[in-house]
Amino acid sequence: MSQVRNVSGGPLDVPLLDRVVEDGETVDVPDVQADGESPIVWPPDKWQPVGAPAPPPEPAAEAVPEPAGEAAE
């Protein structure tokens, strides 16, 4: 499965999904047709591929302050 976004400027009736996809909506779509081999081509003037979401950034390590009263040499 892949994700595509409707960039057509309006809603699209998608019989393969048995629904209407609104403008700007992202949906999961199959990569191949029912035969399991033939690729499905989503017209680029209507659909834009959506990449996998980027993993969230790891939190930055906080600097640990030196205890008061100890001087660095």
N, C-alpha and C positions, 0 to 999 in steps of 0.2 A: 504494500500500500504506500501511496505517496500523498502529499498534500498539495492542493492547488488553490489559488485565490481567484475569484471572479473579478476580472479587470475590464469587463465589457462596457461598463457604464450603466448597466441595468440588470434586472433579474433574468436568469436563464433557466429554462425548463430542461432538466437533465433526466431523460428517461432511464439511463443507466443507474441513476441513484433513486429513481422514482420520487423526485421532488423538484422544487424550484429553489435555485441557489441565488440568494440576493447579492447585489453589487457589493464588492468588498469582502464578502464572506469567504472563509477558508473551510474547505471540506476535505475529508479523506477519500481518495479515489483509488480504484484498482490500477495496477501497472499493466496488466494483460487482459485480453478479451476472454470470453468464456472458454475458448479452446485451450487456454493455459499457455499459449505460446505467442500469439500475435499481440504486439504492443498496442496500447491505446495512445493515440496522438491527440493531445489537448491543444487546440489552435491557440497560438501565442497572442493573437489579437483579442482573445476572450479570456484566456487563463494564464496565470503566472505561477510557475513552480514555487513552492515555499520550502525552504531548507529546514532541517531539524533545528529546533530552538537551541541556542547556545547554552552551555551549562552555566549555572550561576557562578559568579566569581567567588573565589575563596576569600574569607574574611582576612584582612591584613592583620599580621601579628602586631600586637601592641607592645610598645617599648616599656620595659619594666624599669621604673625609676629606682635609682640607688637609694638605699636607706639613708636617712638624715644622719649627719654626724660622721660619716665615713668619707674621707677625702681620697680621690684617686691619685695615685703617685705617678 
